[in-house]
Amino acid sequence: MTQEEIRNKWDSIDRREEKLAKELAKLQATCTHPDVEKTYRSNTGNYDPTADSYWIDFYCLDCRKRWREDQ
């Protein structure tokens, strides 16, 4: 395989990957996330208690979207 063929193949794969990423983003945007795993997390024990933070990591079991929300 020549270098040009490798570049062309890479470009083709890259275009398909971008298209699939857009499709997945659309799918996740339409999902209502009815079945979600929640993981409660924190960063506490800091010298300055006002620097402590709390958040929840979410994972939708249907569309596999991951996101974080501060508490």
Order of alpha helices (4+ residues) and beta strands (2+ residues): alpha-beta-beta-beta
